[in-house]
Amino acid sequence: MAELLSREEVPVEVDFYGLYLQDWDDSQVPVPFPEGWEAGPFLRARQGRLDITSGGHSHTAGLTTEEWDAEPPPLQGPDAPG
């Protein structure tokens, strides 16, 4: 069974309705942010990055990251998608 190794809540700045998560190795990101970014669906996956659209123009959002030793189990309860 997968074990949660760490969990961290980080404040992130949202500008112009968007934020992104990008691979630390720029050579893995053929189109670095903000190239190609446009407000749209909540989440858009691109090679080496994730673009996230926010409902607010400029604000600080909370981002929770988790590190697991294997694929985590499906979410259950109020945080489960769908």
DSSP file (Angstrom, degrees, kcal/mol; ACC not computed):
  #  RESIDUE AA STRUCTURE BP1 BP2  ACC     N-H-->O    O-->H-N    N-H-->O    O-->H-N    TCO  KAPPA ALPHA  PHI   PSI    X-CA   Y-CA   Z-CA
    1    1 A M              0   0    0      0, 0.0     2,-0.0     0, 0.0    70,-0.0   0.000 360.0 360.0 360.0 139.7    0.0    0.0    0.0
    2    2 A A        -     0   0    0     69,-0.3     2,-0.4     1,-0.0    69,-0.0  -0.329 360.0-149.0 -66.7 144.8    1.3    3.5   -0.9
    3    3 A E        -     0   0    0     69,-0.1    66,-1.8    -2,-0.0     2,-0.4  -0.964  14.7-123.2-120.8 133.1    2.5    5.6    2.0
    4    4 A L  E     -A   68   0A   0     -2,-0.4    64,-0.2    64,-0.2     3,-0.1  -0.612  26.5-177.3 -72.4 122.0    2.3    9.4    2.1
    5    5 A L  E     -     0   0A   0     62,-3.1     2,-0.3    -2,-0.4    63,-0.2   0.845  62.0  -9.8 -91.1 -39.4    5.9   10.8    2.6
    6    6 A S  E     -A   67   0A   0     61,-1.5    61,-2.5     2,-0.0     2,-0.3  -0.992  50.4-163.2-158.4 157.0    5.2   14.5    2.9
    7    7 A R  E     -A   66   0A   0     -2,-0.3     2,-0.4    59,-0.2    59,-0.2  -0.988  13.9-179.9-144.1 132.3    2.4   17.1    2.5
    8    8 A E  E     -A   65   0A   0     57,-2.4    57,-2.9    -2,-0.3     2,-0.5  -0.998  19.8-148.1-139.5 135.8    3.0   20.8    2.2
    9    9 A E  E     -A   64   0A   0     -2,-0.4    55,-0.2    55,-0.2    -2,-0.0  -0.909  24.7-176.2-102.7 126.5    0.6   23.8    1.8
   10   10 A V  E     -A   63   0A   0     53,-3.3    53,-2.6    -2,-0.5     2,-0.4  -0.969  24.4-129.4-127.0 133.8    2.2   26.6   -0.3
   11   11 A P  E     -A   62   0A   0      0, 0.0     2,-0.4     0, 0.0    51,-0.2  -0.680  29.5-169.7 -78.6 135.8    0.8   30.0   -1.1
   12   12 A V  E     -A   61   0A   0     49,-2.9    49,-3.0    -2,-0.4     2,-0.4  -0.971  20.0-122.5-127.5 143.8    1.0   30.8   -4.9
   13   13 A E  E     -A   60   0A   0     -2,-0.4     2,-0.5    47,-0.2    47,-0.2  -0.709  19.0-155.3 -88.4 130.9    0.4   34.1   -6.6
   14   14 A V  E     -A   59   0A   0     45,-3.2    45,-1.3    -2,-0.4     2,-0.4  -0.915  14.6-178.4-104.2 127.5   -2.2   34.2   -9.4
   15   15 A D  B >   -B   18   0B   0      3,-1.7     3,-1.8    -2,-0.5    43,-0.2  -0.990  65.7  -3.0-127.8 137.0   -1.8   36.9  -12.0
   16   16 A F  T 3  S-     0   0    0     -2,-0.4    42,-0.2     1,-0.3    41,-0.2   0.870 128.5 -58.0  52.7  42.5   -4.1   37.6  -14.9
   17   17 A Y  T 3  S+     0   0    0     40,-2.3    37,-3.1    39,-0.3     2,-0.3   0.552 116.2  90.6  71.6  11.5   -6.4   34.7  -14.0
   18   18 A G  E <   +BC  15  53B   0     -3,-1.8    -3,-1.7    39,-0.3     2,-0.3  -0.961  39.4 169.9-144.0 157.3   -3.6   32.1  -14.2
   19   19 A L  E     - C   0  52B   0     33,-2.1    33,-3.0    -2,-0.3     2,-0.3  -0.934  17.9-156.1-147.9 170.2   -0.9   30.1  -12.6
   20   20 A Y  E     - C   0  51B   0     -2,-0.3     2,-0.4    31,-0.2    31,-0.2  -0.980  16.6-143.2-149.2 158.1    1.2   27.1  -13.7
   21   21 A L  E     - C   0  50B   0     29,-2.2    29,-2.9    -2,-0.3     2,-0.4  -0.997  31.0-178.3-120.0 129.0    3.3   24.2  -12.5
   22   22 A Q  E     - C   0  49B   0     -2,-0.4    27,-0.2    27,-0.2    26,-0.1  -0.970  34.0 -97.3-134.8 145.0    6.3   23.5  -14.7
   23   23 A D        -     0   0    0     25,-3.1     6,-0.1    -2,-0.4     5,-0.1  -0.292  30.5-131.2 -54.9 138.9    9.1   20.9  -14.7
   24   24 A W  S    S+     0   0    0      1,-0.1     2,-1.0     2,-0.1    -1,-0.1   0.769  95.8  75.8 -66.3 -24.7   12.3   22.3  -13.0
   25   25 A D  S >  S-     0   0    0      1,-0.2     3,-2.4    23,-0.1     4,-0.2  -0.781  70.3-162.3 -91.4 101.8   14.3   21.1  -16.0
   26   26 A D  G >  S+     0   0    0     -2,-1.0     3,-1.6     1,-0.3    -1,-0.2   0.727  84.8  70.5 -58.6 -23.0   13.5   23.7  -18.7
   27   27 A S  G 3  S+     0   0    0      1,-0.3    -1,-0.3    -3,-0.1    -3,-0.0   0.686  94.8  56.1 -68.7 -14.9   14.9   21.3  -21.4
   28   28 A Q  G <  S+     0   0    0     -3,-2.4    -1,-0.3     1,-0.1    -2,-0.2   0.414  95.9  73.2 -92.3   0.5   11.7   19.2  -20.7
   29   29 A V    <   -     0   0    0     -3,-1.6    -1,-0.1    -4,-0.2    19,-0.1  -0.867  56.0-178.1-119.6  95.3    9.4   22.1  -21.4
   30   30 A P  S    S+     0   0    0      0, 0.0    -1,-0.1     0, 0.0    18,-0.1   0.802  84.1  34.5 -65.8 -27.6    9.2   22.8  -25.1
   31   31 A V  S    S-     0   0    0     16,-0.4     2,-0.0     4,-0.0    15,-0.0  -0.829  85.8-156.7-127.9  92.3    6.9   25.8  -24.6
   32   32 A P    >   -     0   0    0      0, 0.0     3,-1.7     0, 0.0    17,-0.1  -0.325  36.7 -60.6 -70.6 150.9    7.7   27.6  -21.3
   33   33 A F  T 3  S+     0   0    0      1,-0.3     3,-0.1     3,-0.1   -13,-0.0  -0.431 118.3  27.2 -63.3 139.5    5.1   29.6  -19.5
   34   34 A P  T >  S+     0   0    0      0, 0.0     3,-2.3     0, 0.0    -1,-0.3  -0.957  95.8 100.2 -97.2   9.3    3.5   32.1  -20.4
   35   35 A E  T <  S+     0   0    0     -3,-1.7     3,-0.1     1,-0.3    -4,-0.0  -0.302  98.7   7.5 -56.3 133.3    3.8   31.1  -24.1
   36   36 A G  T 3  S+     0   0    0      1,-0.3    -1,-0.3    -3,-0.1     2,-0.3   0.398  94.2 140.4  78.2  -3.6    0.6   29.5  -25.3
   37   37 A W    <   +     0   0    0     -3,-2.3     2,-0.3     3,-0.0    -1,-0.3  -0.541  18.0 160.0 -76.1 136.7   -1.3   30.3  -22.1
   38   38 A E        -     0   0    0     -2,-0.3     2,-0.0    -3,-0.1    13,-0.0  -0.972  46.5 -99.5-150.6 143.5   -4.8   31.4  -22.4
   39   39 A A  S    S+     0   0    0     -2,-0.3     3,-0.1     1,-0.1   -21,-0.1  -0.367  72.0 110.7 -60.1 137.9   -7.7   31.4  -19.9
   40   40 A G        +     0   0    0      1,-0.4    -1,-0.1     2,-0.1     4,-0.1  -0.691  60.6  12.7-171.7-135.2   -9.9   28.4  -20.5
   41   41 A P  S    S-     0   0    0      0, 0.0    -1,-0.4     0, 0.0    12,-0.3  -0.223  80.7-102.9 -60.8 158.1  -10.7   25.2  -18.8
   42   42 A F  S    S+     0   0    0      1,-0.2    11,-2.2    10,-0.1     2,-0.4   0.874 105.3  24.3 -50.1 -45.1   -9.6   24.9  -15.2
   43   43 A L  E     -D   52   0B   0      9,-0.2     2,-0.4     2,-0.0     9,-0.2  -0.985  61.8-178.7-131.4 131.1   -6.7   22.7  -16.0
   44   44 A R  E     -D   51   0B   0      7,-2.6     7,-2.8    -2,-0.4     2,-0.4  -0.984  17.9-147.3-128.2 120.9   -4.8   22.3  -19.3
   45   45 A A  E     +D   50   0B   0     -2,-0.4     2,-0.3     5,-0.2     5,-0.2  -0.719  21.9 171.3 -89.8 133.9   -1.9   19.8  -19.5
   46   46 A R  E >   -D   49   0B   0      3,-2.7     3,-1.7    -2,-0.4     2,-0.4  -0.879  50.0 -72.5-131.0 164.4    1.1   20.6  -21.7
   47   47 A Q  T 3  S-     0   0    0     -2,-0.3   -16,-0.4     1,-0.3     3,-0.1  -0.447 119.2  -4.8 -62.5 117.7    4.4   18.8  -22.1
   48   48 A G  T 3  S+     0   0    0     -2,-0.4   -25,-3.1   -19,-0.1     2,-0.3   0.456 128.3  62.3  80.3   1.6    6.3   19.6  -18.9
   49   49 A R  E <   -CD  22  46B   0     -3,-1.7    -3,-2.7   -27,-0.2     2,-0.4  -0.997  61.3-144.4-155.1 157.2    3.8   22.0  -17.5
   50   50 A L  E     -CD  21  45B   0    -29,-2.9   -29,-2.2    -2,-0.3     2,-0.5  -0.995  16.3-153.1-121.1 128.6    0.2   22.4  -16.2
   51   51 A D  E     -CD  20  44B   0     -7,-2.8    -7,-2.6    -2,-0.4     2,-0.5  -0.887  11.7-165.7-102.0 131.2   -1.7   25.6  -16.8
   52   52 A I  E     -CD  19  43B   0    -33,-3.0   -33,-2.1    -2,-0.5     2,-0.4  -0.969   7.6-150.7-121.7 128.5   -4.4   26.4  -14.3
   53   53 A T  E     -C   18   0B   0    -11,-2.2     2,-0.3    -2,-0.5   -35,-0.2  -0.837  13.8-158.4 -98.9 133.9   -7.1   29.1  -14.8
   54   54 A S        -     0   0    0    -37,-3.1    -2,-0.0    -2,-0.4   -15,-0.0  -0.757  24.1-132.2-108.6 155.7   -8.5   30.9  -11.8
   55   55 A G  S    S+     0   0    0     -2,-0.3     2,-0.4   -37,-0.0    -1,-0.1   0.616  90.6  72.3 -77.8 -13.4  -11.8   32.7  -11.3
   56   56 A G  S    S-     0   0    0      1,-0.1   -39,-0.3   -39,-0.1     3,-0.2  -0.838  74.3-141.8-108.5 143.5   -9.9   35.6   -9.8
   57   57 A H  S    S-     0   0    0     -2,-0.4   -40,-2.3     1,-0.3     2,-0.4   0.979  85.3  -0.4 -65.3 -59.9   -7.7   38.1  -11.6
   58   58 A S  S    S+     0   0    0    -43,-0.2     2,-0.3   -42,-0.2    -1,-0.3  -0.978  87.8 113.6-138.0 121.2   -4.9   38.6   -9.0
   59   59 A H  E     -A   14   0A   0    -45,-1.3   -45,-3.2    -2,-0.4     2,-0.5  -0.965  62.2 -90.6-168.0 175.6   -4.8   36.9   -5.6
   60   60 A T  E     -A   13   0A   0     -2,-0.3     2,-0.3   -47,-0.2   -47,-0.2  -0.921  41.6-168.9-103.9 125.2   -2.9   34.4   -3.5
   61   61 A A  E     -A   12   0A   0    -49,-3.0   -49,-2.9    -2,-0.5     2,-0.4  -0.743  21.0-118.3-109.1 159.0   -4.2   30.8   -3.8
   62   62 A G  E     -A   11   0A   0     -2,-0.3     2,-0.4   -51,-0.2   -53,-0.0  -0.843  25.9-169.8 -98.2 134.1   -3.3   27.8   -1.6
   63   63 A L  E     -A   10   0A   0    -53,-2.6   -53,-3.3    -2,-0.4     2,-0.5  -0.990   6.1-158.0-124.0 127.0   -1.7   24.8   -3.3
   64   64 A T  E     -A    9   0A   0     -2,-0.4     2,-0.4   -55,-0.2   -55,-0.2  -0.922  10.0-168.3-107.0 125.0   -1.3   21.5   -1.4
   65   65 A T  E     -A    8   0A   0    -57,-2.9   -57,-2.4    -2,-0.5     2,-0.4  -0.860   1.0-167.1-110.5 147.2    1.5   19.2   -2.7
   66   66 A E  E     -A    7   0A   0     -2,-0.4     2,-0.5   -59,-0.2   -59,-0.2  -0.989   9.5-155.5-132.6 142.9    1.9   15.5   -1.6
   67   67 A E  E     -A    6   0A   0    -61,-2.5   -62,-3.1    -2,-0.4   -61,-1.5  -0.983  17.5-175.4-118.0 125.5    4.8   13.1   -2.1
   68   68 A W  E     -A    4   0A   0     -2,-0.5   -64,-0.2   -64,-0.2     3,-0.1  -0.830  32.5-134.3-117.7 155.6    4.0    9.4   -2.1
   69   69 A D  S    S-     0   0    0    -66,-1.8     2,-0.3    -2,-0.3   -65,-0.1   0.561  92.8  -0.3 -84.6  -7.9    6.3    6.4   -2.3
   70   70 A A  S    S-     0   0    0    -67,-0.2    -1,-0.0     0, 0.0    -2,-0.0  -0.910 111.5 -46.1-160.1 179.7    3.9    4.8   -4.9
   71   71 A E        -     0   0    0     -2,-0.3   -69,-0.3     1,-0.1    -2,-0.1  -0.403  67.6-124.4 -59.3 127.0    0.7    5.6   -6.7
   72   72 A P        -     0   0    0      0, 0.0     3,-0.1     0, 0.0    -1,-0.1  -0.272  25.4 -97.9 -72.5 160.3   -1.7    6.9   -4.0
   73   73 A P        -     0   0    0      0, 0.0     3,-0.1     0, 0.0     0, 0.0  -0.330  53.2 -82.4 -69.9 160.2   -5.1    5.4   -3.5
   74   74 A P        -     0   0    0      0, 0.0     2,-0.1     0, 0.0     6,-0.1  -0.298  52.4-100.4 -61.4 147.4   -8.2    7.1   -5.0
   75   75 A L        -     0   0    0      4,-0.1     2,-0.3    -3,-0.1     5,-0.0  -0.391  41.7-169.5 -66.3 146.4   -9.6   10.0   -3.1
   76   76 A Q    >   +     0   0    0     -3,-0.1     3,-0.6    -2,-0.1    -1,-0.0  -0.962  43.5  16.6-134.3 153.9  -12.7    9.3   -1.0
   77   77 A G  G >  S-     0   0    0     -2,-0.3     3,-1.6     1,-0.2    -2,-0.0  -0.510 117.7 -15.8  88.0-154.3  -15.1   11.6    0.7
   78   78 A P  G 3  S+     0   0    0      0, 0.0    -1,-0.2     0, 0.0    -3,-0.0   0.699 133.8  53.8 -66.6 -20.0  -15.6   15.4    0.2
   79   79 A D  G <  S+     0   0    0     -3,-0.6    -2,-0.1     2,-0.1    -4,-0.1   0.518  82.4 112.0 -90.2  -4.5  -12.3   15.9   -1.7
   80   80 A A  S <  S-     0   0    0     -3,-1.6    -4,-0.1     1,-0.1     2,-0.1  -0.442  71.7-115.6 -71.3 137.9  -13.0   13.2   -4.3
   81   81 A P              0   0    0      0, 0.0    -1,-0.1     0, 0.0    -2,-0.1  -0.365 360.0 360.0 -69.8 152.0  -13.6   14.4   -7.8
   82   82 A G              0   0    0     -2,-0.1    -2,-0.0     0, 0.0     0, 0.0   0.432 360.0 360.0  79.3 360.0  -17.0   14.0   -9.5
